[in-house]
Amino acid sequence: MKKLPIYLGGALFVTASLVYITQLKSGEQQVDIAEPTMSFNPEKPPANVPVNTAPKQKVKNNTVDNNFNREKYAHIAERLDAMITRRPNKSFNPELVAAAVKRDTAWQTTEDIPTSLPLDKERLNDGRQFIKLDDLKIETLIPGDTVNIDISEANEHYHIIVDRVEKHDYASISWYGHIEGSDGQTYDVHFTRGNSLTVGGINTPEGHFVLQGHDKDGWVASSGKLFKIDPDQPDAIYPEDI
């Protein structure tokens, strides 16, 4: 009879152990069948998970300063669009453009000799016409426009009609036009502008003239004045000299 407490104690220990093990297994099953808190699709990452991608960069608008009030400047909007397309990295002030459109001449003759021009002393004093170039006026020109020019050497004012404008691969633009002469003939004219240099060739009833401008300072001269021929030197070309 003394062995009975021992048997009862062992039975109680075994029972307690079985209950504890059962609870552990029950807990494991709960963990195994627990609902996931977030689904995962390898083709579409969750919105709240950071993705290793470069941040979206804001595209810089080269013409940010050219966002003009289209309602206010409706009368020159098409022209401004053309100018911005031709020079996307250059800013244009709509008020200055509107004022330039109203001007009808491409340059004004000046009596002052601009020393900033790359000319030696002889050429600065050879009688060529010095001008103040209206570079913005030229920039505003589109096909169908007209602009007046003054050539002192010919003692004439000419009326140029712009036929077309061409943008080159490099940073320059050419304007092509013509002069309708009183003799019934048509005379070709062209201007080409880069960042600061302007060159041009002007055919007129009175002959051919050359234009060159550096920023706003420039000159106009006839081809005959620029390419002087020495009467004492023969101009014949012989095969043995070639």
C-alpha positions in Angstrom: 0.0 0.0 0.0 3.0 2.4 0.4 3.5 2.3 -3.4 0.2 3.9 -4.2 1.3 7.5 -3.6 4.2 6.9 -5.9 1.9 5.6 -8.7 -0.5 8.5 -8.2 2.4 11.1 -8.4 3.7 9.5 -11.5 0.3 9.5 -13.1 -0.2 13.1 -12.3 3.3 14.0 -13.8 2.5 12.1 -17.0 -0.9 13.8 -17.3 0.6 17.3 -16.9 3.3 16.5 -19.5 0.7 15.4 -22.0 -1.3 18.6 -21.5 1.8 20.8 -21.9 2.8 18.9 -25.1 -0.7 19.2 -26.5 -0.7 23.0 -25.9 2.7 23.3 -27.7 1.4 21.4 -30.7 -1.8 23.5 -30.7 0.3 26.7 -30.7 2.5 25.4 -33.6 -0.6 24.6 -35.6 -1.9 28.1 -35.0 1.4 29.6 -36.3 1.3 27.3 -39.3 -2.2 28.3 -40.4 -2.0 31.9 -39.5 -3.2 34.2 -42.3 -0.4 36.2 -44.0 -0.5 39.9 -43.3 0.8 40.8 -46.8 0.6 39.1 -50.1 3.5 39.0 -52.5 3.5 39.0 -56.3 7.0 38.8 -57.8 5.9 40.6 -60.9 4.3 43.4 -59.0 6.0 44.5 -55.8 3.7 45.9 -53.0 3.2 49.6 -53.0 4.5 50.0 -49.5 7.8 48.2 -50.2 10.7 50.4 -51.5 11.9 49.5 -55.0 15.5 49.8 -55.9 15.0 52.2 -58.8 16.5 55.6 -59.6 14.3 58.5 -58.6 12.3 60.1 -61.4 14.2 63.1 -62.5 12.4 66.3 -63.4 13.0 67.1 -67.1 14.6 70.4 -67.4 12.9 72.7 -69.9 15.6 74.6 -71.8 12.9 77.2 -72.7 11.7 77.7 -69.1 12.1 81.4 -69.5 10.1 81.4 -72.7 6.8 80.4 -71.1 5.0 83.5 -72.1 1.5 84.7 -71.6 -0.1 83.3 -74.8 -3.3 85.4 -74.3 -1.4 88.6 -73.9 1.0 88.0 -76.7 -1.4 86.1 -79.1 -0.4 88.4 -81.9 3.2 87.2 -81.8 2.7 83.7 -80.3 3.3 81.8 -83.6 6.4 83.9 -84.2 7.7 83.3 -80.7 7.1 79.6 -81.1 9.2 79.6 -84.3 12.0 81.5 -82.6 12.1 79.2 -79.6 12.1 76.1 -81.8 15.0 77.5 -83.8 17.0 78.5 -80.6 15.7 76.3 -77.7 18.6 77.3 -75.4 18.0 81.0 -75.9 15.5 83.1 -73.9 13.4 85.7 -75.6 11.6 88.5 -73.9 8.1 88.8 -75.4 7.9 92.6 -74.9 11.3 93.1 -76.7 10.2 90.7 -79.5 6.9 92.6 -79.9 8.9 95.9 -80.2 11.3 94.4 -82.7 8.5 93.1 -84.9 7.2 96.7 -85.2 10.6 98.0 -86.4 11.0 97.8 -90.2 14.8 98.0 -90.6 17.5 95.5 -90.1 20.2 98.1 -89.2 21.0 101.8 -88.8 24.0 103.5 -90.3 26.4 105.0 -87.7 29.1 107.6 -88.2 31.1 106.1 -85.4 33.8 103.7 -86.2 33.4 100.6 -83.9 36.9 99.7 -82.7 35.6 96.4 -81.5 35.4 95.0 -85.0 38.3 92.7 -86.1 39.5 95.1 -88.8 42.9 96.6 -89.2 43.4 100.4 -89.5 43.3 100.4 -93.3 40.0 98.6 -93.4 38.5 100.7 -90.7 39.1 103.7 -92.9 38.5 102.3 -96.4 35.0 103.9 -96.7 32.9 100.9 -95.8 29.5 101.6 -94.2 29.4 100.9 -90.4 26.1 99.9 -88.9 24.3 99.1 -85.7 22.8 95.8 -86.4 19.3 95.0 -85.1 20.1 91.4 -84.4 16.8 90.8 -82.6 14.8 92.1 -85.6 16.6 89.5 -87.8 15.8 86.8 -85.2 12.1 87.6 -85.4 11.9 87.2 -89.2 9.7 84.4 -90.6 8.7 83.6 -94.2 6.5 86.2 -95.6 8.0 89.0 -93.6 9.6 92.1 -95.1 12.4 94.2 -93.8 14.2 97.3 -95.1 18.0 97.8 -95.4 20.0 100.8 -96.2 23.2 100.6 -98.4 25.0 103.9 -98.4 27.5 102.9 -101.1 24.6 102.3 -103.5 22.7 105.3 -102.2 19.6 103.1 -102.0 17.1 101.6 -99.6 16.0 98.1 -100.4 12.9 96.1 -99.4 13.7 92.5 -98.7 11.0 89.8 -98.7 11.8 86.7 -96.6 11.2 83.5 -98.5 12.4 80.8 -96.0 14.4 80.2 -92.9 16.8 77.3 -92.4 18.2 76.0 -89.1 21.6 74.3 -89.5 23.0 71.4 -87.5 25.4 73.7 -85.8 24.3 76.8 -83.9 23.4 79.0 -86.8 20.3 80.0 -88.8 20.0 81.3 -92.3 17.3 83.6 -93.7 16.8 83.6 -97.4 14.9 86.3 -99.3 14.9 88.5 -102.4 14.7 92.0 -103.6 12.3 92.9 -106.4 14.3 95.3 -108.5 12.7 98.2 -110.4 14.2 96.6 -113.5 11.8 93.6 -113.1 14.6 91.3 -112.0 14.7 89.4 -108.7 17.9 89.6 -106.6 18.7 87.0 -104.0 19.6 87.9 -100.4 20.7 85.8 -97.4 21.7 86.4 -93.8 23.3 83.8 -91.5 23.5 84.2 -87.8 25.4 82.2 -85.2 25.7 83.0 -81.5 27.2 86.4 -82.1 28.4 86.6 -85.7 26.2 87.6 -88.6 27.3 87.4 -92.3 25.3 88.0 -95.4 25.3 88.4 -99.1 23.0 91.0 -100.8 22.5 91.1 -104.6 21.0 94.3 -105.8 20.5 96.1 -109.2 23.6 98.2 -108.2 25.8 95.1 -107.5 26.7 92.7 -104.8 27.2 93.7 -101.2 28.6 91.9 -98.2 27.3 92.2 -94.6 29.3 91.3 -91.5 28.2 91.9 -87.9 29.7 91.1 -84.5 26.9 91.3 -81.9 25.4 94.7 -82.8 28.4 96.3 -84.5 28.9 95.6 -88.2 29.6 96.8 -91.6 28.4 96.7 -95.2 30.6 97.0 -98.3 30.5 96.2 -102.0 32.4 93.2 -103.3 34.4 95.6 -105.5 35.5 97.5 -102.4 36.5 94.4 -100.5 38.2 92.6 -103.4 40.3 95.3 -105.1 42.0 94.5 -108.4 45.4 95.9 -109.1 45.3 97.1 -112.8 49.0 96.5 -113.1 48.6 92.8 -112.3 47.2 90.5 -115.0 44.2 88.4 -114.0 44.7 85.7 -116.6 45.3 82.2 -115.3 47.8 80.0 -117.3 47.7 76.2 -117.1 51.4 76.0 -116.0 50.6 78.2 -113.0 47.9 75.8 -111.7 
